[in-house]
Amino acid sequence: MQESSIHSEGQNDHLISIKEKYNKLKNSLKRNVKLTEDEKQIELKKVEEQFNKEKKDSEQNLY
């Protein structure tokens, strides 16, 4: 069983983890040799939109 701890820096920690996840996805897309440059740009745009959505949603969460 995993134990959760609540603290005042929850939002900052969440934003940091979202950004790390975004950066990993972005780097993996850039290194993917199976995608063309246009496909990479499309996928990067989708990942960026998802990141911005998660970032916006995190502002409404209670931590």
C-alpha positions in Angstrom: 0.0 0.0 0.0 1.3 3.4 -1.0 1.2 6.2 1.6 0.3 9.7 0.5 1.5 12.8 2.2 -0.1 16.2 1.9 2.0 19.3 2.0 1.7 22.9 0.9 4.1 22.4 -2.1 1.9 19.8 -3.8 1.1 22.0 -6.8 4.7 22.8 -7.4 5.7 19.1 -7.2 2.9 18.2 -9.6 4.0 20.9 -12.1 7.6 19.6 -11.9 6.5 16.1 -12.6 4.3 17.2 -15.5 7.2 19.1 -17.0 9.5 16.1 -16.6 7.0 13.9 -18.3 6.6 16.4 -21.1 10.4 16.7 -21.6 10.8 12.9 -21.8 8.0 12.6 -24.4 9.5 15.5 -26.4 12.9 14.0 -26.4 11.7 10.6 -27.4 9.7 12.1 -30.3 12.7 14.0 -31.5 14.9 10.9 -31.4 12.3 8.7 -33.2 13.7 7.8 -36.6 10.5 6.3 -37.9 8.7 9.6 -38.0 9.1 12.2 -40.7 9.9 15.8 -39.7 6.2 16.8 -40.4 4.9 13.9 -38.2 7.3 14.9 -35.4 6.1 18.5 -35.5 2.5 17.3 -35.3 3.2 15.0 -32.4 5.2 17.6 -30.6 2.3 20.0 -31.0 -0.1 17.4 -29.5 2.2 16.8 -26.6 2.6 20.5 -25.9 -1.2 21.0 -26.0 -1.6 18.1 -23.5 1.0 19.6 -21.3 -0.7 23.0 -21.3 -4.1 21.4 -20.5 -2.6 19.4 -17.6 -0.9 22.5 -16.3 -4.1 24.5 -16.5 -6.1 21.7 -14.8 -3.5 21.6 -12.0 -4.4 25.2 -11.1 -7.9 24.1 -10.2 -6.8 21.0 -8.1 -6.8 21.1 -4.3 -3.4 20.1 -2.8 
